[in-house]
Amino acid sequence: MTPFQAFVLGIVQGVTEFLPISSSGHLVLVPWLLNWQFDPTTAFIFNILIQWGTTLAVILYFRRELLSMFTAALSGILQRRPFDDPDARLAWLILLGSLPAAVLGLLLKPVVEKAFDSPLAVSLFLLVTAAILFVSERLHRADKPMKELNWVDSLWIGLAQTLALFPGISRSGSTIAGGLLRSLKREDAARFSFLLSIPAMLGAGFIALLDLSAIPDPGSQLSNLFIGFTTSALVGLASIHWLLSYLRRHPLTVFAIYCTIVGVGGCIIYAFKG
C-alpha cells in the first residue's frame, strides 16, 4: 500500500463511517474497482485500525457529552444510585447496547474476515443496507427524544449493530434504523448511533492491533496507518456535523437509493470483471 492509497482510503473511511452507506463495504469496493492489490490480512487490519480515526472524531465531537456521562456514571456508582442521573443512565445504555456486537464479533471473526475478500458479498450486503433504510423510514412514526431511551431500546439498537459486522451493511445505517424503529427522532437516533460506535470500534481496533503484531515487519505499516488514521479523523468530524444537520430536515431515503445503485452496480461489474 502506498501513502496515496492510504490517504484515499482514509477519506473513504471518514466520509462513509457516519453516512449510512457502509465504510467497510466501500473500503472493499474502492480498491477492487481501482485494481489495487493488497495482502488480505494487512488490508483487513488497516481497514479496522483507521476506524480509530473516526472514533477519535466521535470523541472530539461529543467530548462534552462524554465527559458529563463519565462523571455522572462515576458519581452514581459512588453514591450507589447508578441510574438516577440521565447522563449516567445514557452511559450504561451505551455499554448495554455494545454487548451484542462484542460477543458476536469475537465468535464470527473468521467468517467476517472472509467476507472482506468478496466484492460480490459486499455488493449484496449494500442492498441489505438499502432495504433496512427503506423499511425503517416506512415504519418510523413517533419522535421520541433520546432522554426517553430505555434498556429495551438500547438492546434492540445494539442487536441492529451486529448486522454491521459484515462489510456492506452500514453500522450507522443499521443502528440509526434500529433507533427509528424504536420511535427515536432521526437526529437522536444518529447521536446514539455515533456514541454507540465508540466501544465497538475501540474493541475491534485492539483486536486488530494484536493481529498487526503477529504479521512480519508490522512497523512497515505504521506510516500508512498514520496517514489513514489522520485523514479519516479530520474527514469524519465534518461528516458527523453534516449528517446531524441533514437528518434534522431529511429522511434516510437518499442513502437507501445510493446503496441500491452501488450494490446493483457492484453486482453487474462483478459479473463481467469477477
MIDOSE-1310 file (N, C-alpha, C; in nm, 2 decimals, decimal comma, always signed):
residues 274
mtpf	+0,08/-0,12/+0,00/+0,00/+0,00/+0,00/+0,09/+0,12/+0,00; +0,06/+0,22/-0,09/+0,13/+0,34/-0,09/+0,07/+0,45/+0,00; +0,14/+0,56/+0,03/+0,08/+0,67/+0,11/-0,04/+0,73/+0,04; -0,04/+0,74/-0,09/-0,15/+0,80/-0,16/-0,27/+0,71/-0,14
qafv	-0,26/+0,58/-0,15/-0,37/+0,48/-0,13/-0,42/+0,49/+0,01; -0,33/+0,50/+0,11/-0,37/+0,52/+0,25/-0,45/+0,65/+0,27; -0,41/+0,75/+0,20/-0,48/+0,88/+0,21/-0,62/+0,87/+0,15; -0,63/+0,81/+0,03/-0,76/+0,79/-0,03/-0,86/+0,71/+0,05
lgiv	-0,80/+0,60/+0,11/-0,89/+0,51/+0,19/-0,92/+0,58/+0,32; -0,84/+0,67/+0,37/-0,87/+0,75/+0,49/-0,99/+0,84/+0,46; -0,99/+0,90/+0,34/-1,11/+0,99/+0,31/-1,23/+0,90/+0,30; -1,22/+0,79/+0,23/-1,33/+0,70/+0,22/-1,39/+0,66/+0,36
qgvt	-1,30/+0,62/+0,45/-1,34/+0,59/+0,58/-1,41/+0,70/+0,65; -1,35/+0,82/+0,64/-1,41/+0,94/+0,71/-1,54/+0,98/+0,66; -1,57/+0,96/+0,53/-1,70/+1,00/+0,47/-1,80/+0,89/+0,50; -1,77/+0,77/+0,49/-1,87/+0,66/+0,49/-1,89/+0,60/+0,62
eflp	-1,81/+0,62/+0,72/-1,83/+0,57/+0,86/-1,96/+0,62/+0,92; -1,99/+0,75/+0,90/-2,11/+0,81/+0,96/-2,23/+0,82/+0,87; -2,20/+0,84/+0,74/-2,31/+0,83/+0,65/-2,36/+0,69/+0,64; -2,49/+0,66/+0,63/-2,53/+0,52/+0,64/-2,52/+0,45/+0,51
isss	-2,39/+0,44/+0,46/-2,37/+0,37/+0,33/-2,25/+0,27/+0,34; -2,21/+0,24/+0,46/-2,11/+0,13/+0,49/-1,97/+0,17/+0,46; -1,89/+0,20/+0,56/-1,75/+0,23/+0,54/-1,67/+0,10/+0,50; -1,70/-0,01/+0,57/-1,63/-0,13/+0,54/-1,66/-0,18/+0,40
ghlv	-1,78/-0,16/+0,35/-1,81/-0,20/+0,22/-1,73/-0,12/+0,11; -1,72/+0,01/+0,14/-1,65/+0,10/+0,05/-1,50/+0,07/+0,05; -1,45/+0,03/+0,17/-1,31/+0,00/+0,18/-1,27/-0,13/+0,11; -1,37/-0,21/+0,08/-1,35/-0,33/-0,01/-1,37/-0,29/-0,15
lvpw	-1,48/-0,22/-0,19/-1,51/-0,19/-0,33/-1,42/-0,10/-0,39; -1,37/+0,01/-0,32/-1,29/+0,11/-0,39/-1,15/+0,05/-0,44; -1,08/-0,03/-0,35/-0,96/-0,09/-0,41/-0,98/-0,19/-0,52; -1,09/-0,26/-0,51/-1,13/-0,36/-0,61/-1,16/-0,29/-0,74
llnw	-1,23/-0,18/-0,74/-1,26/-0,11/-0,87/-1,14/-0,04/-0,93; -1,05/+0,00/-0,84/-0,92/+0,06/-0,89/-0,81/-0,03/-0,91; -0,84/-0,16/-0,90/-0,74/-0,27/-0,92/-0,62/-0,25/-0,83; -0,64/-0,21/-0,70/-0,53/-0,20/-0,61/-0,52/-0,34/-0,54
qfdp	-0,41/-0,40/-0,54/-0,39/-0,53/-0,49/-0,32/-0,52/-0,35; -0,39/-0,57/-0,25/-0,33/-0,56/-0,11/-0,33/-0,71/-0,06; -0,24/-0,73/+0,03/-0,25/-0,86/+0,11/-0,37/-0,86/+0,19; -0,46/-0,96/+0,18/-0,59/-0,96/+0,25/-0,58/-0,94/+0,40
ttaf	-0,48/-1,00/+0,47/-0,47/-0,98/+0,61/-0,43/-0,84/+0,65; -0,33/-0,79/+0,57/-0,28/-0,65/+0,60/-0,40/-0,55/+0,57; -0,47/-0,57/+0,46/-0,58/-0,48/+0,43/-0,69/-0,48/+0,54; -0,72/-0,60/+0,59/-0,82/-0,61/+0,69/-0,78/-0,54/+0,82
ifni	-0,65/-0,55/+0,86/-0,60/-0,48/+0,98/-0,61/-0,33/+0,95; -0,56/-0,29/+0,83/-0,56/-0,15/+0,80/-0,70/-0,09/+0,81; -0,80/-0,16/+0,75/-0,94/-0,11/+0,75/-0,99/-0,10/+0,89; -0,96/-0,19/+0,98/-1,01/-0,18/+1,12/-0,94/-0,07/+1,19
liqw	-0,81/-0,06/+1,18/-0,74/+0,04/+1,26/-0,77/+0,18/+1,22; -0,79/+0,21/+1,09/-0,82/+0,35/+1,05/-0,96/+0,39/+1,11; -1,04/+0,29/+1,15/-1,16/+0,33/+1,22/-1,14/+0,40/+1,35; -1,02/+0,38/+1,40/-0,99/+0,46/+1,52/-0,98/+0,61/+1,49
gttl	-0,95/+0,64/+1,37/-0,95/+0,79/+1,33/-1,09/+0,84/+1,34; -1,19/+0,77/+1,29/-1,33/+0,81/+1,30/-1,38/+0,80/+1,45; -1,32/+0,71/+1,53/-1,36/+0,70/+1,67/-1,31/+0,83/+1,74; -1,19/+0,87/+1,70/-1,14/+1,00/+1,76/-1,23/+1,11/+1,72
avil	-1,28/+1,11/+1,60/-1,37/+1,22/+1,55/-1,49/+1,22/+1,64; -1,55/+1,10/+1,67/-1,67/+1,10/+1,76/-1,64/+1,15/+1,90; -1,52/+1,11/+1,95/-1,49/+1,15/+2,09/-1,47/+1,31/+2,09; -1,40/+1,36/+1,99/-1,38/+1,51/+1,99/-1,52/+1,58/+1,97
yfrr	-1,60/+1,53/+1,88/-1,73/+1,60/+1,85/-1,82/+1,60/+1,98; -1,82/+1,48/+2,05/-1,92/+1,47/+2,16/-1,84/+1,48/+2,29; -1,73/+1,55/+2,30/-1,64/+1,55/+2,42/-1,72/+1,60/+2,54; -1,80/+1,70/+2,53/-1,87/+1,75/+2,64/-1,97/+1,65/+2,70
ells	-2,05/+1,59/+2,60/-2,15/+1,48/+2,64/-2,08/+1,37/+2,71; -1,96/+1,32/+2,65/-1,89/+1,21/+2,70/-1,84/+1,24/+2,84; -1,79/+1,36/+2,86/-1,73/+1,39/+3,00/-1,85/+1,40/+3,10; -1,96/+1,45/+3,06/-2,08/+1,45/+3,15/-2,12/+1,31/+3,18
mfta	-2,13/+1,23/+3,08/-2,17/+1,09/+3,11/-2,07/+1,02/+3,20; -1,94/+1,04/+3,18/-1,84/+0,97/+3,26/-1,85/+1,01/+3,40; -1,86/+1,14/+3,43/-1,86/+1,20/+3,56/-1,99/+1,16/+3,63; -2,10/+1,16/+3,56/-2,23/+1,12/+3,62/-2,23/+0,97/+3,65
alsg	-2,17/+0,89/+3,56/-2,17/+0,74/+3,59/-2,08/+0,71/+3,71; -1,97/+0,78/+3,72/-1,88/+0,76/+3,83/-1,94/+0,81/+3,96; -2,01/+0,92/+3,96/-2,07/+0,97/+4,08/-2,19/+0,88/+4,12; -2,26/+0,83/+4,02/-2,37/+0,74/+4,05/-2,33/+0,61/+4,12
ilqr	-2,21/+0,56/+4,08/-2,15/+0,44/+4,14/-2,12/+0,47/+4,28; -2,05/+0,58/+4,30/-2,00/+0,62/+4,44/-2,12/+0,64/+4,53; -2,23/+0,69/+4,48/-2,34/+0,72/+4,56/-2,44/+0,61/+4,57; -2,41/+0,50/+4,50/-2,49/+0,38/+4,49/-2,63/+0,41/+4,43
rpfd	-2,63/+0,50/+4,34/-2,76/+0,53/+4,26/-2,71/+0,55/+4,12; -2,67/+0,44/+4,05/-2,61/+0,45/+3,92/-2,70/+0,49/+3,81; -2,83/+0,49/+3,83/-2,92/+0,52/+3,72/-3,01/+0,64/+3,74; -2,98/+0,71/+3,85/-3,06/+0,83/+3,88/-3,04/+0,95/+3,78
dpda	-2,91/+0,97/+3,75/-2,88/+1,09/+3,66/-2,90/+1,05/+3,51; -2,97/+1,13/+3,43/-2,99/+1,10/+3,29/-2,86/+1,07/+3,21; -2,75/+1,14/+3,24/-2,63/+1,12/+3,17/-2,57/+0,99/+3,21; -2,57/+0,95/+3,34/-2,52/+0,82/+3,38/-2,60/+0,71/+3,32
rlaw	-2,73/+0,73/+3,32/-2,82/+0,63/+3,26/-2,79/+0,60/+3,11; -2,76/+0,71/+3,04/-2,72/+0,70/+2,90/-2,59/+0,63/+2,88; -2,50/+0,65/+2,97/-2,37/+0,58/+2,97/-2,39/+0,43/+2,98; -2,47/+0,39/+3,08/-2,50/+0,24/+3,10/-2,57/+0,18/+2,98
lill	-2,66/+0,26/+2,92/-2,74/+0,21/+2,80/-2,64/+0,19/+2,68; -2,54/+0,28/+2,67/-2,44/+0,26/+2,56/-2,36/+0,13/+2,58; -2,32/+0,11/+2,71/-2,25/-0,01/+2,74/-2,33/-0,14/+2,71; -2,46/-0,13/+2,75/-2,55/-0,24/+2,72/-2,57/-0,27/+2,57
gslp	-2,58/-0,16/+2,50/-2,60/-0,17/+2,35/-2,48/-0,22/+2,28; -2,36/-0,21/+2,35/-2,24/-0,26/+2,28/-2,21/-0,41/+2,30; -2,28/-0,47/+2,40/-2,25/-0,61/+2,43/-2,28/-0,71/+2,31; -2,39/-0,69/+2,24/-2,42/-0,79/+2,13/-2,31/-0,80/+2,03
aavl	-2,26/-0,68/+1,98/-2,16/-0,68/+1,88/-2,03/-0,73/+1,93; -2,00/-0,70/+2,06/-1,87/-0,75/+2,12/-1,87/-0,90/+2,12; -1,98/-0,96/+2,16/-1,98/-1,11/+2,17/-1,98/-1,17/+2,03; -2,07/-1,13/+1,94/-2,08/-1,19/+1,81/-1,96/-1,16/+1,73
glll	-1,90/-1,04/+1,75/-1,77/-1,00/+1,68/-1,66/-1,10/+1,70; -1,65/-1,15/+1,82/-1,54/-1,25/+1,86/-1,58/-1,38/+1,80; -1,71/-1,42/+1,81/-1,75/-1,55/+1,76/-1,74/-1,56/+1,61; -1,77/-1,45/+1,54/-1,78/-1,46/+1,39/-1,66/-1,40/+1,32
kpvv	-1,55/-1,37/+1,39/-1,44/-1,31/+1,33/-1,38/-1,38/+1,21; -1,37/-1,51/+1,20/-1,32/-1,57/+1,08/-1,41/-1,56/+0,96; -1,54/-1,57/+0,99/-1,64/-1,55/+0,88/-1,64/-1,41/+0,83; -1,63/-1,31/+0,92/-1,63/-1,17/+0,88/-1,51/-1,14/+0,79
ekaf	-1,39/-1,19/+0,83/-1,27/-1,17/+0,75/-1,28/-1,22/+0,61; -1,35/-1,33/+0,59/-1,36/-1,39/+0,46/-1,46/-1,30/+0,38; -1,56/-1,24/+0,44/-1,65/-1,15/+0,37/-1,58/-1,03/+0,31; -1,47/-0,99/+0,38/-1,39/-0,87/+0,33/-1,32/-0,91/+0,20
dspl	-1,31/-1,03/+0,16/-1,24/-1,07/+0,04/-1,34/-1,08/-0,08; -1,46/-1,06/-0,06/-1,56/-1,08/-0,16/-1,64/-0,95/-0,20; -1,60/-0,89/-0,31/-1,68/-0,77/-0,36/-1,82/-0,80/-0,39; -1,85/-0,93/-0,43/-1,99/-0,96/-0,46/-2,07/-0,96/-0,33
avsl	-2,01/-1,02/-0,22/-2,08/-1,03/-0,10/-2,11/-0,88/-0,05; -2,01/-0,80/-0,06/-2,03/-0,66/-0,02/-2,14/-0,59/-0,09; -2,14/-0,61/-0,23/-2,25/-0,55/-0,31/-2,39/-0,60/-0,27; -2,40/-0,73/-0,24/-2,53/-0,78/-0,19/-2,56/-0,73/-0,05
fllv	-2,46/-0,71/+0,03/-2,49/-0,66/+0,17/-2,53/-0,51/+0,16; -2,48/-0,44/+0,06/-2,53/-0,30/+0,04/-2,67/-0,29/+0,00; -2,72/-0,39/-0,07/-2,86/-0,40/-0,10/-2,94/-0,43/+0,03; -2,88/-0,50/+0,12/-2,95/-0,52/+0,25/-2,96/-0,39/+0,33
taai	-2,85/-0,31/+0,33/-2,85/-0,18/+0,39/-2,96/-0,10/+0,33; -2,97/-0,09/+0,20/-3,08/-0,02/+0,14/-3,21/-0,06/+0,19; -3,24/-0,19/+0,20/-3,37/-0,24/+0,24/-3,39/-0,20/+0,39; -3,29/-0,20/+0,47/-3,30/-0,16/+0,61/-3,34/-0,02/+0,62
lfvs	-3,28/+0,07/+0,54/-3,31/+0,21/+0,55/-3,45/+0,24/+0,50; -3,49/+0,18/+0,39/-3,62/+0,20/+0,33/-3,73/+0,15/+0,43; -3,71/+0,03/+0,49/-3,81/-0,02/+0,58/-3,82/+0,07/+0,71; -3,71/+0,11/+0,76/-3,71/+0,19/+0,89/-3,78/+0,32/+0,86
erlh	-3,76/+0,38/+0,75/-3,83/+0,51/+0,72/-3,98/+0,49/+0,70; -4,01/+0,37/+0,64/-4,15/+0,34/+0,61/-4,23/+0,32/+0,74; -4,16/+0,26/+0,84/-4,23/+0,22/+0,97/-4,21/+0,33/+1,08; -4,12/+0,42/+1,06/-4,10/+0,52/+1,16/-4,22/+0,61/+1,18
radk	-4,27/+0,62/+1,30/-4,39/+0,70/+1,33/-4,36/+0,81/+1,43; -4,33/+0,78/+1,55/-4,32/+0,88/+1,66/-4,18/+0,94/+1,66; -4,17/+1,04/+1,74/-4,04/+1,11/+1,75/-4,00/+1,12/+1,90; -3,96/+1,01/+1,96/-3,92/+1,00/+2,10/-3,78/+1,06/+2,12
pmke	-3,76/+1,15/+2,21/-3,62/+1,21/+2,24/-3,53/+1,10/+2,30; -3,40/+1,12/+2,29/-3,31/+1,02/+2,34/-3,32/+1,01/+2,50; -3,36/+1,11/+2,57/-3,37/+1,10/+2,71/-3,47/+1,00/+2,76; -3,57/+0,96/+2,67/-3,67/+0,86/+2,70/-3,62/+0,72/+2,66
lnwv	-3,50/+0,70/+2,61/-3,45/+0,57/+2,57/-3,45/+0,48/+2,69; -3,48/+0,35/+2,67/-3,48/+0,26/+2,78/-3,39/+0,14/+2,74; -3,38/+0,04/+2,83/-3,29/-0,07/+2,81/-3,33/-0,16/+2,69; -3,46/-0,17/+2,67/-3,51/-0,25/+2,55/-3,47/-0,18/+2,42
dslw	-3,48/-0,05/+2,42/-3,44/+0,03/+2,30/-3,29/+0,01/+2,28; -3,21/+0,02/+2,38/-3,07/+0,01/+2,37/-3,02/-0,13/+2,32; -3,09/-0,23/+2,38/-3,05/-0,37/+2,34/-3,09/-0,39/+2,19; -3,21/-0,34/+2,15/-3,26/-0,35/+2,01/-3,16/-0,29/+1,92
igla	-3,11/-0,17/+1,95/-3,02/-0,10/+1,86/-2,88/-0,17/+1,86; -2,85/-0,22/+1,98/-2,72/-0,30/+1,98/-2,73/-0,42/+1,90; -2,84/-0,49/+1,90/-2,86/-0,61/+1,81/-2,85/-0,57/+1,66; -2,91/-0,45/+1,63/-2,90/-0,40/+1,49/-2,76/-0,37/+1,45
qtla	-2,67/-0,33/+1,55/-2,53/-0,30/+1,52/-2,46/-0,43/+1,48; -2,50/-0,55/+1,53/-2,43/-0,67/+1,50/-2,44/-0,70/+1,35; -2,55/-0,65/+1,28/-2,56/-0,68/+1,14/-2,44/-0,62/+1,06; -2,39/-0,51/+1,12/-2,28/-0,44/+1,05/-2,14/-0,50/+1,07
lfpg	-2,14/-0,62/+1,13/-2,01/-0,69/+1,13/-1,97/-0,73/+0,99; -2,07/-0,74/+0,90/-2,04/-0,78/+0,77/-2,02/-0,66/+0,68; -1,91/-0,65/+0,60/-1,89/-0,54/+0,51/-2,00/-0,52/+0,41; -2,05/-0,40/+0,40/-2,16/-0,37/+0,31/-2,29/-0,34/+0,39
isrs	-2,30/-0,39/+0,51/-2,41/-0,35/+0,60/-2,36/-0,23/+0,68; -2,42/-0,12/+0,67/-2,37/+0,00/+0,74/-2,40/+0,00/+0,88; -2,29/+0,02/+0,96/-2,31/+0,03/+1,11/-2,40/+0,14/+1,15; -2,37/+0,26/+1,10/-2,45/+0,38/+1,13/-2,59/+0,36/+1,07
gsti	-2,60/+0,30/+0,95/-2,73/+0,28/+0,89/-2,82/+0,18/+0,97; -2,76/+0,07/+1,01/-2,84/-0,03/+1,09/-2,88/+0,02/+1,23; -2,79/+0,10/+1,29/-2,82/+0,15/+1,43/-2,92/+0,26/+1,42; -2,90/+0,35/+1,33/-3,00/+0,46/+1,31/-3,14/+0,40/+1,28
aggl	-3,14/+0,31/+1,19/-3,26/+0,24/+1,15/-3,32/+0,17/+1,28; -3,24/+0,11/+1,36/-3,29/+0,05/+1,48/-3,35/+0,15/+1,57; -3,29/+0,27/+1,58/-3,34/+0,38/+1,66/-3,48/+0,43/+1,61; -3,49/+0,44/+1,47/-3,61/+0,48/+1,41/-3,73/+0,38/+1,44
lrsl	-3,69/+0,25/+1,44/-3,79/+0,15/+1,47/-3,84/+0,15/+1,61; -3,75/+0,21/+1,70/-3,79/+0,23/+1,84/-3,85/+0,37/+1,86; -3,88/+0,44/+1,75/-3,95/+0,57/+1,76/-3,86/+0,69/+1,80; -3,73/+0,67/+1,79/-3,65/+0,79/+1,82/-3,65/+0,89/+1,71
kred	-3,63/+1,02/+1,74/-3,61/+1,12/+1,64/-3,49/+1,08/+1,56; -3,49/+1,12/+1,43/-3,38/+1,09/+1,34/-3,24/+1,14/+1,40; -3,24/+1,26/+1,44/-3,11/+1,32/+1,49/-3,07/+1,25/+1,61; -3,16/+1,22/+1,70/-3,13/+1,15/+1,83/-3,08/+1,00/+1,80
aarf	-3,15/+0,94/+1,70/-3,11/+0,81/+1,66/-2,96/+0,81/+1,61; -2,93/+0,91/+1,53/-2,79/+0,93/+1,48/-2,69/+0,95/+1,60; -2,73/+1,04/+1,69/-2,64/+1,07/+1,80/-2,61/+0,95/+1,88; -2,72/+0,87/+1,91/-2,70/+0,75/+1,99/-2,61/+0,65/+1,91
sfll	-2,63/+0,64/+1,78/-2,55/+0,55/+1,69/-2,41/+0,59/+1,70; -2,38/+0,72/+1,69/-2,24/+0,76/+1,70/-2,17/+0,73/+1,83; -2,24/+0,76/+1,94/-2,19/+0,73/+2,07/-2,17/+0,58/+2,09; -2,26/+0,50/+2,04/-2,25/+0,35/+2,05/-2,14/+0,30/+1,97
sipa	-2,09/+0,37/+1,87/-1,98/+0,33/+1,79/-1,84/+0,32/+1,86; -1,83/+0,40/+1,97/-1,71/+0,42/+2,04/-1,66/+0,29/+2,10; -1,74/+0,22/+2,19/-1,69/+0,09/+2,24/-1,66/-0,01/+2,13; -1,75/-0,02/+2,03/-1,74/-0,12/+1,92/-1,61/-0,10/+1,84
mlga	-1,58/+0,02/+1,80/-1,46/+0,05/+1,72/-1,33/+0,04/+1,80; -1,34/+0,08/+1,93/-1,22/+0,06/+2,01/-1,19/-0,08/+2,03; -1,29/-0,16/+2,06/-1,27/-0,31/+2,08/-1,21/-0,37/+1,96; -1,28/-0,34/+1,84/-1,23/-0,40/+1,72/-1,08/-0,36/+1,69
gfia	-1,05/-0,24/+1,72/-0,92/-0,19/+1,70/-0,81/-0,26/+1,78; -0,84/-0,29/+1,91/-0,75/-0,36/+1,99/-0,72/-0,50/+1,94; -0,83/-0,56/+1,89/-0,81/-0,70/+1,84/-0,72/-0,69/+1,71; -0,74/-0,58/+1,63/-0,66/-0,56/+1,51/-0,52/-0,53/+1,54
lldl	-0,49/-0,46/+1,65/-0,35/-0,44/+1,70/-0,28/-0,57/+1,73; -0,35/-0,66/+1,79/-0,29/-0,79/+1,82/-0,26/-0,87/+1,69; -0,35/-0,86/+1,59/-0,33/-0,92/+1,46/-0,21/-0,85/+1,39; -0,20/-0,72/+1,40/-0,09/-0,64/+1,34/+0,05/-0,69/+1,40
saip	+0,05/-0,71/+1,53/+0,18/-0,75/+1,59/+0,22/-0,89/+1,55; +0,13/-0,97/+1,49/+0,16/-1,10/+1,46/+0,21/-1,12/+1,31; +0,19/-1,01/+1,23/+0,24/-1,02/+1,09/+0,39/-0,98/+1,08; +0,46/-1,03/+0,98/+0,60/-0,99/+0,96/+0,62/-0,84/+0,94
dpgs	+0,72/-0,79/+1,01/+0,75/-0,65/+1,00/+0,63/-0,55/+1,01; +0,57/-0,55/+1,13/+0,45/-0,47/+1,14/+0,48/-0,32/+1,14; +0,61/-0,28/+1,17/+0,65/-0,14/+1,16/+0,64/-0,08/+1,03; +0,65/-0,16/+0,92/+0,64/-0,11/+0,78/+0,50/-0,05/+0,75
qlsn	+0,40/-0,09/+0,83/+0,26/-0,04/+0,81/+0,23/+0,09/+0,88; +0,32/+0,13/+0,97/+0,28/+0,24/+1,06/+0,26/+0,37/+0,99; +0,34/+0,40/+0,89/+0,33/+0,53/+0,82/+0,20/+0,54/+0,75; +0,16/+0,43/+0,68/+0,03/+0,43/+0,61/-0,09/+0,43/+0,71
lfig	-0,07/+0,37/+0,82/-0,18/+0,37/+0,92/-0,20/+0,51/+0,98; -0,09/+0,58/+1,00/-0,09/+0,72/+1,05/-0,16/+0,81/+0,95; -0,13/+0,79/+0,82/-0,20/+0,87/+0,71/-0,35/+0,85/+0,71; -0,38/+0,72/+0,71/-0,52/+0,68/+0,70/-0,60/+0,73/+0,83
ftts	-0,53/+0,71/+0,94/-0,59/+0,75/+1,07/-0,62/+0,90/+1,08; -0,52/+0,98/+1,04/-0,54/+1,13/+1,05/-0,64/+1,18/+0,95; -0,63/+1,12/+0,83/-0,73/+1,17/+0,73/-0,87/+1,13/+0,77; -0,89/+1,01/+0,81/-1,03/+0,96/+0,85/-1,08/+1,05/+0,97
alvg	-0,99/+1,09/+1,06/-1,04/+1,16/+1,17/-1,09/+1,30/+1,13; -1,01/+1,37/+1,05/-1,05/+1,50/+1,00/-1,17/+1,50/+0,92; -1,18/+1,41/+0,82/-1,30/+1,40/+0,74/-1,42/+1,35/+0,82; -1,40/+1,26/+0,91/-1,50/+1,21/+1,00/-1,57/+1,32/+1,08
lasi	-1,50/+1,42/+1,13/-1,55/+1,53/+1,20/-1,65/+1,61/+1,12; -1,61/+1,64/+0,99/-1,70/+1,71/+0,90/-1,83/+1,62/+0,87; -1,81/+1,49/+0,85/-1,92/+1,40/+0,82/-2,02/+1,40/+0,93; -1,98/+1,39/+1,06/-2,07/+1,39/+1,17/-2,16/+1,52/+1,17
hwll	-2,09/+1,63/+1,16/-2,16/+1,76/+1,16/-2,26/+1,77/+1,05; -2,22/+1,73/+0,93/-2,31/+1,74/+0,82/-2,43/+1,65/+0,83; -2,41/+1,52/+0,87/-2,52/+1,43/+0,88/-2,62/+1,47/+0,99; -2,58/+1,51/+1,10/-2,67/+1,55/+1,21/-2,76/+1,67/+1,16
sylr	-2,69/+1,76/+1,09/-2,77/+1,88/+1,03/-2,87/+1,83/+0,93; -2,83/+1,74/+0,84/-2,91/+1,69/+0,74/-3,03/+1,61/+0,79; -3,01/+1,53/+0,90/-3,12/+1,45/+0,95/-3,23/+1,53/+1,03; -3,20/+1,65/+1,06/-3,30/+1,74/+1,12/-3,42/+1,77/+1,03
rhpl	-3,39/+1,76/+0,90/-3,49/+1,80/+0,80/-3,52/+1,70/+0,69; -3,44/+1,59/+0,68/-3,45/+1,50/+0,57/-3,45/+1,35/+0,62; -3,52/+1,26/+0,55/-3,52/+1,12/+0,58/-3,39/+1,05/+0,53; -3,38/+0,92/+0,54/-3,27/+0,84/+0,50/-3,28/+0,79/+0,36
tvfa	-3,39/+0,83/+0,29/-3,42/+0,78/+0,16/-3,30/+0,79/+0,06; -3,24/+0,91/+0,05/-3,13/+0,93/-0,04/-3,02/+0,83/-0,03; -2,99/+0,79/+0,10/-2,88/+0,69/+0,13/-2,92/+0,55/+0,08; -3,05/+0,52/+0,10/-3,11/+0,39/+0,06/-3,09/+0,38/-0,10
iyct	-3,13/+0,49/-0,17/-3,11/+0,49/-0,31/-2,97/+0,47/-0,35; -2,88/+0,54/-0,28/-2,74/+0,53/-0,32/-2,69/+0,39/-0,30; -2,72/+0,33/-0,18/-2,68/+0,19/-0,16/-2,73/+0,09/-0,26; -2,86/+0,12/-0,31/-2,92/+0,03/-0,41/-2,84/+0,05/-0,54
ivgv	-2,80/+0,17/-0,58/-2,73/+0,19/-0,70/-2,59/+0,13/-0,70; -2,52/+0,15/-0,59/-2,38/+0,09/-0,57/-2,39/-0,06/-0,56; -2,49/-0,11/-0,49/-2,50/-0,26/-0,48/-2,53/-0,32/-0,61; -2,63/-0,27/-0,68/-2,66/-0,33/-0,81/-2,54/-0,31/-0,91
ggci	-2,48/-0,19/-0,91/-2,36/-0,17/-0,99/-2,25/-0,26/-0,96; -2,22/-0,29/-0,83/-2,12/-0,38/-0,79/-2,14/-0,52/-0,84; -2,27/-0,57/-0,84/-2,31/-0,70/-0,88/-2,29/-0,71/-1,03; -2,32/-0,61/-1,11/-2,31/-0,61/-1,25/-2,16/-0,61/-1,29
iyaf	-2,08/-0,52/-1,23/-1,94/-0,52/-1,26/-1,87/-0,65/-1,22; -1,91/-0,71/-1,11/-1,86/-0,84/-1,07/-1,89/-0,95/-1,17; -2,01/-0,94/-1,23/-2,04/-1,04/-1,33/-1,95/-1,04/-1,46; -1,90/-0,92/-1,49/-1,81/-0,90/-1,60/-1,67/-0,91/-1,56
kg	-1,64/-0,86/-1,44/-1,49/-0,85/-1,40/-1,45/-0,97/-1,32; -1,54/-1,02/-1,24/-1,51/-1,13/-1,15/-1,42/-1,09/-1,03
